[in-house]
Amino acid sequence: MNNWKSILEEIKELPSSKQRKLFRQLKKLLKGKSGKTRKVNPALLKEMKCSKELKAVTGKSKLSRGKAMKYTWKYIKAHKLQDKKDGRQINPDKVLAAVIGKKSIPMTKLGGLIFKHLSDD
């Protein structure tokens, strides 16, 4: 089973019902579940202006929403701000507290708090 030819030969030896099932599975794997390529939401790629507080965390003055989350998570991990017992909780330091404005928050709320610090030019 080192190459495609040997795999196809083995499939051909199977009963036709199993062949169809395997070919359908292979087709799904090659195309993805929906059979179509996914389109990227352009709103997530739009460069936006960061507030002073967010700039202190990310080090950038303009970021897309996805990049803002990425750099914020880098900051959180670099400064070990995730709770030791419950990794879903974030315990901010002074710099991050200026962005999220709370003592401790669940990571699911982080995006909404960060996006408040992004604005159109």
Secondary structure in CASP SS format (residue, H / E / C, confidence):
PFRMAT SS
TARGET T0000
AUTHOR 0000-0000-0000
METHOD secondary structure of the structure
MODEL  1
M C 1.00
N C 1.00
N C 1.00
W H 1.00
K H 1.00
S H 1.00
I H 1.00
L H 1.00
E H 1.00
E H 1.00
I H 1.00
K H 1.00
E H 1.00
L C 1.00
P C 1.00
S H 1.00
S H 1.00
K H 1.00
Q H 1.00
R H 1.00
K H 1.00
L H 1.00
F H 1.00
R H 1.00
Q H 1.00
L H 1.00
K H 1.00
K H 1.00
L H 1.00
L H 1.00
K H 1.00
G C 1.00
K C 1.00
S C 1.00
G C 1.00
K C 1.00
T C 1.00
R C 1.00
K C 1.00
V C 1.00
N C 1.00
P H 1.00
A H 1.00
L H 1.00
L H 1.00
K C 1.00
E C 1.00
M E 1.00
K E 1.00
C E 1.00
S C 1.00
K H 1.00
E H 1.00
L H 1.00
K H 1.00
A H 1.00
V H 1.00
T H 1.00
G C 1.00
K C 1.00
S C 1.00
K E 1.00
L E 1.00
S C 1.00
R H 1.00
G H 1.00
K H 1.00
A H 1.00
M H 1.00
K H 1.00
Y H 1.00
T H 1.00
W H 1.00
K H 1.00
Y H 1.00
I H 1.00
K H 1.00
A H 1.00
H C 1.00
K C 1.00
L C 1.00
Q E 1.00
D C 1.00
K C 1.00
K C 1.00
D C 1.00
G C 1.00
R C 1.00
Q E 1.00
I E 1.00
N C 1.00
P C 1.00
D C 1.00
K H 1.00
V H 1.00
L H 1.00
A H 1.00
A H 1.00
V H 1.00
I H 1.00
G C 1.00
K C 1.00
K C 1.00
S C 1.00
I E 1.00
P E 1.00
M H 1.00
T H 1.00
K H 1.00
L H 1.00
G H 1.00
G H 1.00
L H 1.00
I H 1.00
F H 1.00
K C 1.00
H C 1.00
L E 1.00
S E 1.00
D C 1.00
D C 1.00
END
